[in-house]
């Protein structure tokens, strides 16, 4: 792990969140291949299917699961399940951490084999895993990795694309990393970080002295991470920007938790 990464990991564990520049991911695949690999990764977001649990929220997504082995830094994708309506799917469970889907086991269209094979995606996940595995409870066992391809898209001035949940929240996984893939012709999508006790509230309902950070991811692979026990976090809904074309915000989310097999 580089000195930069060690310092960032220390800050992540200490204050509960950290931001990252795109170069730390691109340098892992080499300058010659970075543009082509990122282009193919961005293309994987172009035709994301609608979120089957929120068809009117202007939200589109795929989801995949993998296992990371810290002692040899290997990543293995878990199998998908066939679904007659959605095609290959991956199950997603948040327990009680998402009040909109409390206790619900959801099934999302799976990340495609082509996207799984993308070397840049793999290196992004491996970088995130190395950051997360500074935590003892992750470093000494198998790690479950959740990989979300998520897009908010709007076509008209009266449309609002809403994240889930639409409030400050904690995810239930020790770490979540967010990597912007693209942002075009939208307003909103503002990230807010606050203490855990603010979970369930919207930022305007929180004493402004409690807001620890407020920022917007702007450029490709502009990224941040949260350490779940230390903070709650939020991203605001997205609306159409000034241009006449569709507005989109595409984000790659990667979360990490100790792997517990189903019994």
C-alpha angles and dihedrals in degrees: 000000000000123000088249091054093047091051092047091049091051091051091046093055093040104049099018101243141051138183127223136198122230093245093073089063101037094051089061092067098036130252094267095060102029100088095047093046093048090048091055091046091051090049089057088066095050096081103030111156120241118274100264091214096051109031093161097045094084087239124138127187155159127196136201138179130214141170122236121201108205099198094059098022093233128153125205124182116226120233121268127230124235117242122188093220104034104028116225109008140183123214119237126194127180100172109212097335097097109057090196091061104022112179092352124139106215128194118213131187105270127248104263123252089243092056092044089056093054108119093210092053089050093051092048090053092046092050090050091047092053090052092048094047092067081087111089094221089060100036096063102047145033113297126217113220123200116198118195125188103196132176131181111199135177132183104182138043091245094055125097124192108210127201120219120272098023094208140061106292148158120237102215092235115102093236138022123183122197122201120185112227099178141343121190134166097343139121123208124030089129116165120220128190122198139155119289092254089068092065111125094031131097117236093253088059093055127086102256091228087068095057105105098186141356121189145142125232105229115164133050111287093005095155147182139180136208130208100217102214091056104046149020119223142197143184120204124234120271126239133184117281129219098286125089092234129089115285120224140179115189121189136179113216121193122185132186133205135155108280113248114179119225113259 
